[in-house]
């Protein structure tokens, strides 16, 4: 008997964990790949190879490679293609997959969020406006399509510092912190050019006031409008000469800490304001002297290539499995009265490697370079034989090292060793 299918739209990064969990639930996973602009096809191929071949199939070498279908740019064609599969669920894997997965689910009569809420769930400026309307603290900003509009907003601020970013997306791609008009102009033209590649002349970017504070992650899964917390983490950033602040580590923290309680309470209000009823949301919240405020909410699993086995150790359960339970077994999900599901004895840290200049890497040796340090779980880098760009955001990191241990002191010593190797012995990491 043919198995019922679950479709994952844009299966990238940690959403590859869905594949094995879907199989374990007795369903067949089907991956829908989205069309990408010609100039992005090479990097898209790299991410596919990394997520499926290295991330998933290396973990489960005996697993059957999942079926892949390729979406067209015509929604009706995609709807009919998926309708023929007769799936029980259509889930977003990445940011670009949120809109099409939600529309497909709705049009096929499957469990999903309301497509009318997509602007609030997908676009940063709309989400901020919904917070303002609901009396929840938000960031002052404006969506602009011309430099004149951006400069007008800049001049209205009391601070010299301003943030410019894409209207959607994640991984800090295209995010710039500017301290003067010249920096704003340069960032605007770069971001608007990227936006026009995707959206034509109607492209827009978002300019916002600068918020200075510590940035936290709150991962949640929702079912019928009931939200549960699956993980809380905090970013640490470093500032290198002539570069914007770079993500350095991403660490789990106790959900019982004062900071975690603040961001959890705030995040649950955000989810209601933007209309989330089902599925995972990866929210990034900053705390400054005024308290928590939303940076962005991404309606999909947390990324950062987090293997299921690592998540089980540092969160208590992988987010993909919790998400499937909310969709497939709602009564079981709702019968658990806990608001916070995060329950683990180990602290987890992701260390993002930094390349201060681009280099062609013949062989990536990230795993071998750090395998002997205490708390080491696994590591990832990009594929061999390609150009590694200068690190400017999470998408251009030189690699990721994943640690887990009971002692934060042990993990701190391991982080110092990683930094020493990164600075003094880069040849141990990259064969150039």
The 8 nearest C-alpha neighbors of each residue, nearest first, counted from 0:
[[1, 2, 3, 26, 25, 27, 4, 85],
 [2, 0, 3, 27, 4, 26, 25, 84],
 [3, 1, 26, 27, 4, 0, 25, 28],
 [2, 4, 26, 27, 86, 1, 87, 5],
 [3, 5, 86, 27, 26, 28, 87, 2],
 [6, 4, 88, 28, 86, 87, 89, 29],
 [5, 7, 89, 29, 30, 28, 90, 88],
 [8, 6, 90, 30, 91, 10, 92, 89],
 [7, 9, 31, 91, 96, 92, 10, 100],
 [10, 8, 92, 32, 96, 93, 11, 31],
 [9, 11, 92, 14, 8, 7, 15, 30],
 [12, 10, 14, 50, 9, 93, 92, 15],
 [11, 13, 304, 302, 14, 50, 15, 303],
 [14, 12, 304, 302, 15, 305, 16, 11],
 [13, 15, 16, 92, 12, 17, 10, 11],
 [16, 14, 13, 17, 18, 10, 11, 12],
 [17, 15, 14, 18, 13, 19, 307, 319],
 [16, 18, 20, 15, 319, 14, 19, 21],
 [19, 17, 21, 16, 20, 15, 28, 22],
 [18, 20, 22, 21, 17, 16, 23, 15],
 [21, 19, 23, 17, 22, 18, 320, 24],
 [22, 20, 24, 18, 23, 19, 26, 17],
 [21, 23, 19, 25, 26, 24, 20, 27],
 [22, 24, 20, 25, 21, 19, 26, 18],
 [25, 23, 21, 22, 26, 20, 19, 323],
 [26, 24, 22, 23, 21, 27, 2, 3],
 [27, 25, 22, 3, 4, 21, 2, 24],
 [26, 28, 4, 22, 2, 3, 5, 29],
 [29, 27, 5, 4, 18, 6, 21, 65],
 [30, 28, 6, 66, 67, 5, 65, 7],
 [29, 31, 67, 7, 6, 8, 68, 66],
 [32, 30, 8, 68, 69, 9, 67, 7],
 [33, 31, 69, 9, 70, 30, 68, 8],
 [32, 34, 70, 9, 69, 35, 31, 71],
 [35, 33, 70, 71, 32, 72, 36, 69],
 [34, 36, 40, 39, 37, 33, 43, 38],
 [37, 35, 39, 38, 40, 34, 197, 196],
 [36, 38, 40, 39, 35, 41, 34, 43],
 [37, 39, 36, 40, 41, 35, 42, 196],
 [40, 38, 36, 37, 42, 41, 43, 35],
 [39, 41, 43, 37, 42, 38, 44, 35],
 [42, 40, 44, 43, 39, 45, 38, 37],
 [41, 43, 45, 44, 39, 40, 46, 38],
 [42, 44, 40, 46, 41, 45, 39, 47],
 [45, 43, 47, 41, 42, 46, 40, 48],
 [46, 44, 42, 48, 43, 47, 49, 41],
 [45, 47, 49, 43, 44, 48, 50, 42],
 [48, 46, 44, 50, 49, 45, 51, 43],
 [47, 49, 52, 45, 46, 51, 50, 44],
 [48, 50, 53, 46, 47, 52, 51, 54],
 [51, 49, 54, 47, 12, 48, 11, 46],
 [50, 52, 55, 48, 54, 49, 47, 53],
 [53, 51, 48, 56, 49, 54, 55, 50],
 [52, 54, 49, 57, 51, 55, 56, 50],
 [53, 55, 50, 51, 52, 49, 57, 56],
 [56, 54, 51, 58, 57, 53, 52, 59],
 [55, 57, 59, 52, 60, 58, 53, 51],
 [58, 56, 53, 60, 59, 55, 54, 52],
 [57, 59, 55, 56, 60, 54, 53, 306],
 [58, 60, 56, 62, 61, 57, 55, 19],
 [61, 59, 56, 57, 62, 58, 55, 63],
 [60, 62, 59, 63, 56, 57, 58, 64],
 [63, 61, 59, 60, 64, 56, 19, 65],
 [62, 64, 65, 61, 56, 60, 59, 66],
 [63, 65, 62, 66, 56, 51, 52, 67],
 [66, 64, 63, 29, 28, 67, 30, 18],
 [65, 67, 29, 30, 64, 68, 28, 27],
 [68, 66, 30, 29, 31, 65, 69, 32],
 [67, 69, 31, 30, 32, 70, 66, 29],
 [70, 68, 32, 31, 33, 71, 67, 34],
 [69, 71, 33, 77, 32, 31, 34, 68],
 [70, 72, 73, 34, 77, 69, 76, 33],
 [71, 73, 74, 70, 34, 77, 33, 76],
 [74, 72, 71, 76, 75, 77, 70, 78],
 [73, 75, 77, 76, 78, 72, 71, 99],
 [76, 74, 78, 77, 73, 79, 80, 72],
 [77, 75, 79, 74, 78, 73, 80, 71],
 [78, 76, 80, 74, 75, 79, 70, 81],
 [77, 79, 75, 81, 76, 80, 82, 74],
 [78, 80, 82, 76, 81, 77, 83, 75],
 [81, 79, 77, 78, 83, 82, 76, 84],
 [80, 82, 84, 78, 83, 79, 77, 85],
 [81, 83, 79, 85, 84, 80, 78, 107],
 [84, 82, 81, 85, 80, 79, 86, 78],
 [83, 85, 81, 82, 86, 4, 80, 3],
 [84, 86, 82, 83, 87, 81, 4, 3],
 [87, 85, 4, 5, 88, 84, 3, 6],
 [86, 88, 5, 4, 3, 85, 109, 89],
 [89, 87, 5, 86, 109, 90, 6, 104],
 [88, 90, 6, 104, 100, 7, 5, 86],
 [91, 89, 7, 100, 8, 6, 88, 92],
 [92, 90, 96, 8, 97, 100, 7, 93],
 [91, 93, 10, 9, 14, 8, 7, 11],
 [94, 92, 96, 9, 95, 91, 11, 299],
 [93, 95, 96, 97, 168, 297, 299, 92],
 [96, 94, 93, 97, 98, 9, 168, 99],
 [95, 97, 91, 8, 93, 9, 94, 99],
 [98, 96, 91, 100, 94, 95, 99, 101],
 [97, 99, 101, 100, 96, 102, 117, 95],
 [98, 100, 102, 101, 96, 97, 103, 8],
 [101, 99, 103, 97, 91, 102, 98, 90],
 [100, 102, 104, 98, 99, 103, 97, 111],
 [103, 101, 99, 105, 104, 100, 114, 106],
 [104, 102, 100, 106, 105, 101, 99, 107],
 [105, 103, 109, 101, 107, 102, 106, 89],
 [104, 106, 108, 102, 107, 103, 109, 101],
 [105, 107, 103, 108, 104, 102, 109, 78],
 [108, 106, 104, 105, 109, 103, 82, 78],
 [107, 109, 105, 106, 104, 110, 103, 111],
 [110, 108, 104, 107, 105, 111, 88, 87],
 [111, 109, 104, 108, 88, 105, 326, 112],
 [112, 110, 104, 101, 277, 109, 105, 113],
 [111, 113, 276, 277, 114, 101, 275, 110],
 [112, 114, 115, 116, 111, 117, 105, 101],
 [115, 113, 117, 116, 102, 101, 112, 105],
 [114, 116, 113, 117, 118, 112, 119, 274],
 [115, 117, 114, 119, 113, 118, 274, 120],
 [116, 118, 120, 114, 119, 115, 121, 98],
 [119, 117, 121, 122, 120, 116, 125, 115],
 [120, 118, 126, 273, 125, 117, 116, 121],
 [121, 119, 117, 118, 273, 116, 122, 126],
 [122, 120, 118, 117, 119, 167, 123, 297],
 [123, 121, 167, 118, 125, 166, 124, 119],
 [122, 124, 126, 125, 166, 167, 295, 127],
 [123, 125, 127, 126, 122, 128, 142, 166],
 [124, 126, 128, 119, 127, 123, 122, 129],
 [127, 125, 119, 129, 123, 128, 124, 273],
 [128, 126, 124, 130, 125, 129, 137, 123],
 [127, 129, 131, 125, 130, 126, 132, 124],
 [130, 128, 132, 126, 131, 127, 272, 133],
 [129, 131, 135, 127, 133, 128, 132, 137],
 [130, 132, 128, 134, 129, 133, 135, 137],
 [133, 131, 129, 130, 134, 128, 135, 272],
 [134, 132, 130, 131, 135, 129, 272, 128],
 [133, 135, 131, 132, 130, 136, 129, 137],
 [136, 134, 130, 133, 131, 137, 132, 268],
 [135, 137, 292, 131, 130, 134, 138, 291],
 [136, 138, 127, 131, 130, 292, 135, 293],
 [139, 137, 140, 127, 208, 207, 292, 136],
 [140, 138, 208, 207, 137, 141, 127, 206],
 [139, 141, 207, 206, 208, 138, 205, 142],
 [142, 140, 206, 205, 143, 207, 124, 152],
 [141, 143, 205, 204, 206, 203, 124, 140],
 [144, 142, 203, 204, 148, 145, 149, 205],
 [143, 145, 203, 202, 204, 146, 142, 148],
 [146, 144, 147, 148, 143, 149, 203, 187],
 [145, 147, 149, 148, 150, 187, 144, 184],
 [146, 148, 150, 145, 149, 151, 144, 152],
 [149, 147, 151, 145, 146, 150, 143, 152],
 [148, 150, 146, 152, 147, 151, 143, 153],
 [149, 151, 153, 147, 152, 148, 146, 154],
 [152, 150, 148, 154, 153, 149, 147, 155],
 [151, 153, 155, 149, 150, 154, 148, 156],
 [154, 152, 150, 155, 151, 156, 149, 161],
 [153, 155, 151, 152, 156, 150, 157, 159],
 [156, 154, 152, 153, 151, 157, 150, 158],
 [157, 155, 158, 154, 153, 152, 208, 159],
 [156, 158, 155, 159, 154, 153, 160, 208],
 [159, 157, 160, 156, 161, 208, 209, 153],
 [160, 158, 178, 179, 161, 157, 156, 153],
 [159, 161, 178, 158, 177, 209, 179, 176],
 [160, 162, 209, 177, 208, 176, 207, 178],
 [163, 161, 176, 207, 206, 175, 209, 177],
 [164, 162, 206, 175, 205, 174, 207, 176],
 [163, 165, 174, 205, 173, 204, 175, 166],
 [166, 164, 204, 167, 205, 173, 190, 168],
 [165, 167, 204, 205, 122, 123, 164, 124],
 [166, 168, 122, 165, 123, 121, 169, 94],
 [169, 167, 94, 165, 166, 170, 172, 95],
 [168, 170, 171, 172, 167, 94, 297, 295],
 [169, 171, 393, 172, 394, 392, 168, 302],
 [172, 170, 169, 174, 392, 393, 173, 394],
 [173, 171, 170, 174, 392, 169, 394, 393],
 [172, 174, 164, 190, 165, 171, 175, 163],
 [175, 173, 164, 171, 172, 163, 176, 165],
 [176, 174, 163, 162, 177, 164, 173, 186],
 [175, 177, 162, 161, 163, 243, 178, 160],
 [176, 178, 182, 161, 183, 160, 179, 175],
 [179, 177, 160, 159, 182, 161, 176, 180],
 [180, 178, 182, 181, 177, 159, 183, 160],
 [179, 181, 183, 182, 184, 178, 150, 177],
 [182, 180, 184, 183, 179, 185, 177, 178],
 [183, 181, 177, 185, 180, 179, 184, 186],
 [182, 184, 180, 186, 181, 185, 177, 187],
 [183, 185, 187, 181, 182, 186, 180, 188],
 [186, 184, 182, 183, 187, 188, 181, 189],
 [185, 187, 183, 189, 184, 188, 190, 182],
 [188, 186, 184, 190, 189, 185, 191, 183],
 [187, 189, 191, 185, 190, 186, 192, 184],
 [190, 188, 186, 192, 187, 191, 185, 193],
 [189, 191, 193, 187, 192, 188, 186, 173],
 [190, 192, 194, 188, 193, 189, 187, 195],
 [193, 191, 195, 189, 194, 190, 188, 196],
 [194, 192, 190, 196, 191, 195, 189, 197],
 [193, 195, 191, 202, 197, 196, 192, 198],
 [196, 194, 199, 198, 202, 192, 197, 193],
 [195, 197, 193, 194, 198, 199, 192, 36],
 [198, 196, 195, 194, 199, 193, 36, 202],
 [197, 199, 195, 202, 194, 196, 201, 200],
 [198, 200, 195, 201, 202, 197, 196, 194],
 [199, 201, 202, 195, 198, 203, 194, 196],
 [202, 200, 199, 198, 203, 195, 144, 194],
 [203, 201, 195, 194, 198, 200, 199, 144],
 [202, 204, 144, 143, 142, 191, 201, 194],
 [205, 203, 165, 166, 143, 142, 164, 191],
 [204, 206, 142, 164, 166, 163, 141, 165],
 [207, 205, 163, 141, 140, 162, 142, 164],
 [208, 206, 140, 162, 139, 161, 209, 163],
 [207, 209, 161, 139, 140, 162, 210, 138],
 [208, 210, 161, 162, 160, 207, 211, 176],
 [209, 211, 212, 208, 287, 285, 138, 286],
 [212, 210, 287, 209, 213, 285, 286, 288],
 [213, 211, 287, 286, 285, 214, 210, 288],
 [212, 214, 286, 285, 215, 287, 211, 234],
 [215, 213, 285, 234, 284, 233, 212, 286],
 [216, 214, 233, 284, 283, 232, 285, 234],
 [215, 217, 283, 232, 231, 282, 233, 284],
 [216, 218, 231, 282, 230, 281, 219, 283],
 [219, 217, 281, 230, 229, 280, 228, 282],
 [218, 220, 228, 229, 280, 227, 279, 217],
 [219, 221, 279, 278, 227, 226, 322, 280],
 [222, 220, 226, 277, 278, 225, 276, 224],
 [221, 223, 277, 225, 224, 325, 276, 278],
 [224, 222, 276, 225, 277, 221, 329, 226],
 [223, 225, 276, 222, 221, 226, 277, 275],
 [226, 224, 222, 221, 223, 227, 276, 333],
 [227, 225, 221, 220, 224, 219, 222, 228],
 [226, 228, 338, 219, 220, 339, 221, 229],
 [227, 229, 219, 339, 340, 230, 218, 338],
 [230, 228, 341, 340, 219, 218, 227, 339],
 [231, 229, 218, 341, 228, 314, 217, 232],
 [232, 230, 217, 216, 251, 252, 254, 218],
 [231, 233, 251, 216, 250, 252, 215, 249],
 [232, 234, 215, 250, 249, 216, 214, 251],
 [235, 233, 249, 214, 248, 215, 236, 250],
 [234, 236, 248, 247, 246, 249, 233, 237],
 [237, 235, 246, 247, 245, 244, 234, 238],
 [236, 238, 245, 244, 247, 239, 246, 235],
 [237, 239, 244, 245, 243, 240, 242, 236],
 [238, 240, 242, 241, 237, 244, 243, 245],
 [239, 241, 242, 238, 243, 244, 355, 237],
 [242, 240, 239, 243, 238, 244, 355, 391],
 [243, 241, 239, 240, 244, 238, 391, 245],
 [242, 244, 245, 238, 176, 241, 239, 175],
 [245, 243, 238, 237, 236, 242, 246, 239],
 [246, 244, 236, 237, 247, 243, 238, 392],
 [245, 247, 236, 248, 235, 237, 351, 244],
 [246, 248, 236, 351, 235, 350, 245, 237],
 [249, 247, 350, 235, 349, 234, 351, 246],
 [248, 250, 234, 349, 233, 348, 232, 235],
 [251, 249, 348, 232, 233, 347, 248, 349],
 [250, 252, 232, 347, 231, 346, 233, 348],
 [253, 251, 232, 231, 254, 250, 233, 346],
 [252, 254, 255, 256, 251, 259, 231, 232],
 [253, 255, 259, 256, 231, 252, 260, 341],
 [254, 256, 253, 260, 259, 257, 258, 252],
 [257, 255, 259, 258, 253, 254, 260, 252],
 [256, 258, 260, 259, 261, 255, 254, 262],
 [259, 257, 261, 260, 256, 262, 286, 254],
 [260, 258, 254, 256, 262, 261, 257, 263],
 [259, 261, 263, 257, 258, 262, 264, 256],
 [262, 260, 258, 259, 264, 263, 265, 257],
 [261, 263, 265, 259, 264, 260, 266, 291],
 [264, 262, 266, 260, 265, 261, 259, 267],
 [263, 265, 261, 267, 262, 266, 260, 268],
 [264, 266, 262, 268, 263, 267, 261, 269],
 [267, 265, 269, 263, 268, 264, 262, 270],
 [266, 268, 270, 269, 264, 265, 263, 271],
 [267, 269, 266, 271, 265, 270, 272, 264],
 [270, 268, 266, 272, 267, 271, 273, 265],
 [271, 269, 267, 275, 273, 272, 268, 274],
 [270, 272, 274, 268, 269, 273, 275, 267],
 [271, 273, 269, 270, 274, 129, 130, 268],
 [274, 272, 119, 270, 271, 120, 275, 126],
 [273, 275, 271, 272, 116, 270, 276, 120],
 [276, 274, 270, 273, 277, 271, 112, 224],
 [275, 277, 224, 223, 112, 222, 221, 274],
 [278, 276, 221, 222, 112, 275, 223, 111],
 [277, 279, 221, 220, 322, 222, 280, 325],
 [280, 278, 220, 299, 300, 219, 298, 322],
 [279, 281, 298, 299, 219, 297, 218, 282],
 [280, 282, 218, 297, 301, 296, 300, 217],
 [283, 281, 296, 217, 216, 295, 297, 280],
 [282, 284, 216, 295, 294, 215, 296, 293],
 [283, 285, 293, 215, 294, 292, 214, 216],
 [284, 286, 214, 292, 291, 213, 212, 215],
 [287, 285, 291, 290, 212, 213, 292, 214],
 [288, 286, 212, 290, 289, 211, 285, 291],
 [287, 289, 290, 286, 212, 291, 211, 210],
 [290, 288, 287, 291, 286, 292, 136, 212],
 [289, 291, 286, 287, 288, 292, 261, 285],
 [292, 290, 286, 285, 262, 284, 287, 265],
 [293, 291, 285, 284, 137, 136, 286, 294],
 [294, 292, 284, 295, 283, 137, 285, 291],
 [293, 295, 284, 283, 292, 285, 296, 282],
 [296, 294, 283, 293, 282, 123, 297, 284],
 [295, 297, 282, 281, 283, 298, 280, 294],
 [298, 296, 281, 280, 299, 282, 295, 94],
 [297, 299, 280, 279, 281, 296, 120, 97],
 [300, 298, 280, 279, 297, 92, 91, 93],
 [301, 299, 279, 281, 280, 302, 14, 13],
 [300, 302, 281, 299, 13, 218, 303, 280],
 [301, 303, 13, 12, 304, 300, 305, 14],
 [302, 304, 305, 12, 13, 301, 399, 393],
 [305, 303, 12, 13, 302, 306, 54, 50],
 [304, 306, 13, 303, 307, 310, 309, 302],
 [307, 305, 309, 308, 304, 310, 13, 16],
 [308, 306, 310, 317, 309, 16, 311, 305],
 [307, 309, 311, 306, 310, 312, 317, 305],
 [310, 308, 312, 306, 311, 307, 313, 305],
 [309, 311, 317, 307, 313, 312, 314, 308],
 [310, 312, 316, 315, 317, 308, 309, 314],
 [311, 313, 309, 310, 315, 314, 345, 343],
 [312, 314, 345, 310, 347, 343, 346, 311],
 [315, 313, 341, 343, 310, 316, 311, 342],
 [314, 316, 343, 311, 342, 312, 341, 313],
 [317, 315, 311, 314, 310, 318, 321, 320],
 [318, 316, 310, 311, 307, 319, 320, 321],
 [317, 319, 321, 320, 322, 316, 229, 300],
 [320, 318, 322, 17, 321, 317, 16, 323],
 [319, 321, 323, 322, 318, 317, 20, 324],
 [322, 320, 324, 318, 319, 323, 325, 317],
 [323, 321, 319, 325, 320, 324, 278, 220],
 [324, 322, 326, 320, 325, 321, 327, 319],
 [323, 325, 328, 321, 327, 322, 326, 332],
 [324, 326, 329, 322, 323, 332, 222, 328],
 [327, 325, 323, 324, 328, 329, 322, 222],
 [326, 328, 324, 323, 325, 329, 322, 88],
 [329, 327, 324, 331, 330, 325, 326, 332],
 [330, 328, 325, 332, 331, 326, 333, 327],
 [331, 329, 333, 332, 328, 334, 325, 335],
 [330, 332, 334, 329, 328, 333, 335, 324],
 [333, 331, 329, 330, 325, 334, 335, 324],
 [332, 334, 330, 335, 331, 329, 336, 222],
 [333, 335, 331, 332, 336, 330, 329, 337],
 [336, 334, 333, 337, 332, 331, 338, 330],
 [337, 335, 334, 338, 333, 332, 339, 227],
 [336, 338, 339, 335, 340, 227, 334, 228],
 [339, 337, 227, 228, 336, 340, 226, 335],
 [338, 340, 228, 337, 341, 227, 229, 254],
 [339, 341, 229, 228, 342, 337, 338, 227],
 [342, 340, 229, 314, 230, 339, 315, 343],
 [341, 343, 315, 314, 340, 344, 313, 316],
 [342, 344, 315, 314, 313, 345, 312, 341],
 [343, 345, 405, 346, 313, 342, 312, 315],
 [346, 344, 405, 404, 313, 343, 403, 312],
 [347, 345, 403, 404, 313, 251, 405, 348],
 [346, 348, 403, 313, 251, 402, 250, 345],
 [349, 347, 250, 402, 249, 401, 350, 403],
 [350, 348, 401, 249, 248, 400, 402, 250],
 [349, 351, 248, 400, 399, 247, 352, 348],
 [352, 350, 399, 247, 248, 398, 396, 349],
 [353, 351, 397, 398, 396, 399, 350, 354],
 [352, 354, 397, 390, 396, 355, 351, 398],
 [355, 353, 390, 389, 356, 397, 357, 352],
 [354, 356, 389, 353, 390, 357, 239, 391],
 [357, 355, 389, 354, 358, 388, 390, 387],
 [358, 356, 388, 389, 387, 354, 386, 355],
 [359, 357, 387, 386, 360, 356, 388, 431],
 [358, 360, 386, 385, 387, 431, 361, 384],
 [361, 359, 431, 362, 384, 385, 430, 429],
 [360, 362, 384, 431, 383, 430, 359, 385],
 [363, 361, 383, 430, 360, 429, 364, 384],
 [362, 364, 429, 383, 365, 380, 430, 428],
 [365, 363, 428, 367, 366, 429, 368, 362],
 [366, 364, 428, 368, 367, 363, 378, 380],
 [367, 365, 378, 368, 364, 369, 370, 377],
 [366, 368, 370, 364, 365, 369, 428, 427],
 [369, 367, 365, 366, 428, 427, 370, 364],
 [370, 368, 371, 367, 366, 372, 365, 375],
 [369, 371, 367, 366, 372, 375, 368, 377],
 [372, 370, 369, 373, 375, 368, 367, 374],
 [373, 371, 375, 369, 370, 413, 374, 416],
 [374, 372, 375, 413, 371, 409, 410, 404],
 [373, 375, 402, 403, 404, 376, 372, 410],
 [374, 376, 402, 373, 372, 370, 377, 401],
 [377, 375, 402, 401, 374, 403, 378, 309],
 [378, 376, 401, 375, 400, 366, 379, 370],
 [377, 379, 400, 366, 399, 401, 365, 380],
 [380, 378, 399, 398, 365, 400, 366, 381],
 [381, 379, 398, 365, 397, 363, 399, 382],
 [380, 382, 383, 398, 379, 49, 363, 397],
 [381, 383, 380, 384, 385, 363, 45, 49],
 [384, 382, 362, 361, 363, 385, 360, 381],
 [383, 385, 361, 360, 362, 382, 359, 386],
 [386, 384, 359, 360, 383, 387, 382, 361],
 [387, 385, 359, 358, 360, 388, 357, 384],
 [386, 388, 358, 357, 359, 385, 360, 389],
 [389, 387, 357, 390, 386, 395, 358, 356],
 [388, 390, 357, 356, 354, 355, 391, 387],
 [391, 389, 395, 354, 396, 353, 392, 388],
 [390, 392, 395, 389, 245, 393, 243, 242],
 [393, 391, 394, 395, 171, 390, 172, 245],
 [392, 394, 170, 396, 395, 171, 246, 172],
 [393, 395, 392, 396, 170, 172, 171, 391],
 [396, 394, 390, 393, 392, 391, 388, 397],
 [395, 397, 390, 393, 398, 352, 353, 394],
 [396, 398, 352, 353, 354, 380, 395, 390],
 [399, 397, 380, 352, 396, 379, 351, 381],
 [398, 400, 351, 379, 378, 350, 352, 380],
 [399, 401, 378, 350, 349, 377, 379, 402],
 [402, 400, 349, 377, 376, 378, 348, 375],
 [401, 403, 375, 374, 348, 376, 347, 349],
 [402, 404, 347, 374, 346, 345, 348, 375],
 [405, 403, 345, 374, 406, 346, 410, 402],
 [404, 406, 345, 346, 344, 407, 403, 409],
 [407, 405, 409, 408, 404, 410, 346, 345],
 [406, 408, 410, 409, 411, 405, 346, 404],
 [409, 407, 411, 406, 410, 412, 413, 405],
 [408, 410, 412, 406, 407, 411, 413, 373],
 [409, 411, 407, 413, 408, 412, 414, 406],
 [410, 412, 408, 414, 413, 409, 407, 415],
 [413, 411, 415, 409, 410, 414, 408, 416],
 [414, 412, 410, 416, 411, 415, 372, 417],
 [415, 413, 417, 411, 416, 412, 410, 418],
 [416, 414, 412, 418, 413, 417, 419, 411],
 [415, 417, 419, 413, 414, 418, 420, 412],
 [418, 416, 414, 420, 419, 415, 421, 413],
 [417, 419, 421, 415, 416, 420, 422, 414],
 [418, 420, 416, 422, 417, 421, 423, 415],
 [421, 419, 424, 423, 417, 418, 422, 425],
 [420, 422, 418, 425, 419, 424, 423, 417],
 [421, 423, 419, 420, 424, 418, 425, 417],
 [424, 422, 420, 419, 421, 425, 418, 426],
 [423, 425, 420, 426, 427, 421, 422, 419],
 [426, 424, 421, 428, 427, 429, 423, 420],
 [425, 427, 429, 428, 424, 430, 431, 421],
 [426, 428, 425, 368, 424, 429, 364, 430],
 [429, 427, 364, 365, 425, 426, 368, 363],
 [430, 428, 363, 426, 364, 431, 427, 360],
 [429, 431, 362, 361, 426, 360, 363, 428],
 [430, 360, 361, 429, 359, 362, 358, 426]]
